[in-house]
Amino acid sequence: MTLNFALIGAGRIGKVHAQAVMTAIPEARIVSVADNDLPAAQSLAQTYGIPVFTHNHLEAIQQADVNAVIIASSTDTHAPFIIDAARAGRHIFCEKPIAAQLSTIDTALAAVDQAGVKLQIGFNRRFDPSFARIKQAIEGGEIGIPHLLHIISRDPGPPPVAYIRVSGGIFFDMTIHDFDMARFLFGDVEEIYAAGGVLVDPAIGEAGDIDTALITLKFANGAIGTIDNSRKAIYGYDQRVEVFGSRGSASNTNLYPDAVTISDGATVRRASLPLNFFLERYQESYRAELQAFVRAVVEDAPVPVTGQDGRVPVVMAMAAKQSYLHNRPVRLSEI
Ligand SMILES: NC(=O)c1ccc[n+]([C@@H]2O[C@H](COP(=O)([O-])OP(=O)(O)OC[C@H]3O[C@@H](n4cnc5c(N)ncnc54)[C@H](O)[C@@H]3O)[C@@H](O)[C@H]2O)c1
């Protein structure tokens, strides 16, 4: 069986997904692409020989040969497009987050249930080979009983302030991936305490957000974790995890464009900074998450990242924001 995708959104991440499907997944292809910026849809269609391009997402979804939809358009379109795709009986791969409001998420998830289609959310970091190996170390008992989790997640630079004004802030646009990683590795979180500050750029504070955060997580299994976020690490994208348990620990290092060390009379040092941002650092994971989705559809197996997995990190972001604003621990059950 060949899985035929409609792709909605031909922007930054839409291009990454198009490349993955058209160059690395032989059992799938994209047969239609929609973007309300028509030249963007047309340009992507020309790059990969996609027969249909349109400004209208419904036209792309409703092509007769389409079995599944990739939603890679702006966040506010995700929930309505999930509903449209579900009603058309298409399986759905949707970028994170599903929506900013829980009621909106629940309406979209209900439409998916009712249609009986599959929905996978784009929490790509789960498919990064290093983080997948850390998960395997936990599940295989290599670190024993999990005690502590540390996630360091620092961006090379902040997004434009205009984006911060509409993104919902750091917990929703950045930490959301780390909340998912925490759940992926250690399971459900019960309580969150977040401390935050504006240490990078006062303009971010003036826009009502913070740029630096340290978040404490209490897991249902008794383990404790931290997430350490900065919007600006001067040396580049810093993506590290350490898990520690009764039998040992597992951790990863950052990835570099080369493995070269320069040694001279004064220092021994790396010749390069870490891969600069998510498109380079997580390139392999974007391919792997779509390969997993295609496998789940073709083999009629469960998807690895469910709608519920998309919902919970939004609850965690809400809890973190409450915690930061009121300077107290917040239980997820309060949200
Ligand atoms: N998983 C990840 O690592 C990751 C990385 C980047 C972005 N994202 C998510 O992907 C989504 C897109 O982000 P991006 O960086 O690619 O943004 P982008 O602005 O580069 O692309 C979004 C595209 O959607 C199109 N669009 C907007 N409204 C539309 C509509 N009604 N119909 C059709 N097309 C429409 C825009 O014209 C644009 O081309 C966001 O939800 C973001 O959170 C996820």
The ligand as an SDF file (V2000), in Angstrom:
LIG
                    3D

 44 48  0  0  0  0  0  0  0  0999 V2000
    8.0060   19.9810   16.0180 N   0  0  0  0  0  0  0  0  0  0  0  0
    8.8260   20.9800   15.8220 C   0  0  0  0  0  0  0  0  0  0  0  0
    9.9960   20.9170   16.1150 O   0  0  0  0  0  0  0  0  0  0  0  0
    8.3030   22.2520   15.1950 C   0  0  0  0  0  0  0  0  0  0  0  0
    9.2040   23.1570   14.6500 C   0  0  0  0  0  0  0  0  0  0  0  0
    8.7170   24.3160   14.0300 C   0  0  0  0  0  0  0  0  0  0  0  0
    7.3540   24.5530   13.9940 C   0  0  0  0  0  0  0  0  0  0  0  0
    6.4920   23.6520   14.5580 N   0  0  0  0  0  0  0  0  0  0  0  0
    5.0340   23.8940   14.5140 C   0  0  0  0  0  0  0  0  0  0  0  0
    4.6220   23.8580   13.1540 O   0  0  0  0  0  0  0  0  0  0  0  0
    3.6640   24.8710   12.8960 C   0  0  0  0  0  0  0  0  0  0  0  0
    4.1640   25.7440   11.7270 C   0  0  0  0  0  0  0  0  0  0  0  0
    5.3560   26.3840   12.1190 O   0  0  0  0  0  0  0  0  0  0  0  0
    6.3990   26.9660   11.0480 P   0  0  0  0  0  0  0  0  0  0  0  0
    7.6020   27.3470   11.8050 O   0  0  0  0  0  0  0  0  0  0  0  0
    6.5400   26.0330    9.9010 O   0  0  0  0  0  0  0  0  0  0  0  0
    5.6190   28.2970   10.5860 O   0  0  0  0  0  0  0  0  0  0  0  0
    5.6410   29.0270    9.1710 P   0  0  0  0  0  0  0  0  0  0  0  0
    5.0250   30.3600    9.4190 O   0  0  0  0  0  0  0  0  0  0  0  0
    6.9990   28.9440    8.5520 O   0  0  0  0  0  0  0  0  0  0  0  0
    4.6680   28.1450    8.2620 O   0  0  0  0  0  0  0  0  0  0  0  0
    3.2920   28.0800    8.4750 C   0  0  0  0  0  0  0  0  0  0  0  0
    2.6180   28.0380    7.1010 C   0  0  0  0  0  0  0  0  0  0  0  0
    1.2110   27.8340    7.2950 O   0  0  0  0  0  0  0  0  0  0  0  0
    0.5340   28.6140    6.3320 C   0  0  0  0  0  0  0  0  0  0  0  0
   -0.8460   28.8360    6.7520 N   0  0  0  0  0  0  0  0  0  0  0  0
   -1.3010   29.6500    7.7430 C   0  0  0  0  0  0  0  0  0  0  0  0
   -2.6440   29.6060    7.7940 N   0  0  0  0  0  0  0  0  0  0  0  0
   -3.0500   28.7370    6.8220 C   0  0  0  0  0  0  0  0  0  0  0  0
   -4.3230   28.2950    6.3710 C   0  0  0  0  0  0  0  0  0  0  0  0
   -5.4480   28.7270    6.9270 N   0  0  0  0  0  0  0  0  0  0  0  0
   -4.3650   27.3860    5.3530 N   0  0  0  0  0  0  0  0  0  0  0  0
   -3.2340   26.9540    4.7660 C   0  0  0  0  0  0  0  0  0  0  0  0
   -1.9960   27.3570    5.1490 N   0  0  0  0  0  0  0  0  0  0  0  0
   -1.9090   28.2420    6.1640 C   0  0  0  0  0  0  0  0  0  0  0  0
    1.3540   29.9150    6.2530 C   0  0  0  0  0  0  0  0  0  0  0  0
    1.0850   30.6230    5.0460 O   0  0  0  0  0  0  0  0  0  0  0  0
    2.7660   29.3670    6.3170 C   0  0  0  0  0  0  0  0  0  0  0  0
    3.3070   29.0900    5.0240 O   0  0  0  0  0  0  0  0  0  0  0  0
    3.4500   25.6190   14.2090 C   0  0  0  0  0  0  0  0  0  0  0  0
    2.2920   25.1210   14.8310 O   0  0  0  0  0  0  0  0  0  0  0  0
    4.6710   25.2730   15.0450 C   0  0  0  0  0  0  0  0  0  0  0  0
    4.3880   25.1990   16.4340 O   0  0  0  0  0  0  0  0  0  0  0  0
    6.9480   22.5180   15.1380 C   0  0  0  0  0  0  0  0  0  0  0  0
  1  2  1  0
  2  3  2  0
  2  4  1  0
  4  5  1  0
  4 44  2  0
  5  6  2  0
  6  7  1  0
  7  8  2  0
  8  9  1  0
  8 44  1  0
  9 10  1  0
  9 42  1  0
 10 11  1  0
 11 12  1  0
 11 40  1  0
 12 13  1  0
 13 14  1  0
 14 15  2  0
 14 16  1  0
 14 17  1  0
 17 18  1  0
 18 19  2  0
 18 20  1  0
 18 21  1  0
 21 22  1  0
 22 23  1  0
 23 24  1  0
 23 38  1  0
 24 25  1  0
 25 26  1  0
 25 36  1  0
 26 27  1  0
 26 35  1  0
 27 28  2  0
 28 29  1  0
 29 30  1  0
 29 35  2  0
 30 31  1  0
 30 32  2  0
 32 33  1  0
 33 34  2  0
 34 35  1  0
 36 37  1  0
 36 38  1  0
 38 39  1  0
 40 41  1  0
 40 42  1  0
 42 43  1  0
M  CHG  2   8   1  16  -1
M  END
$$$$
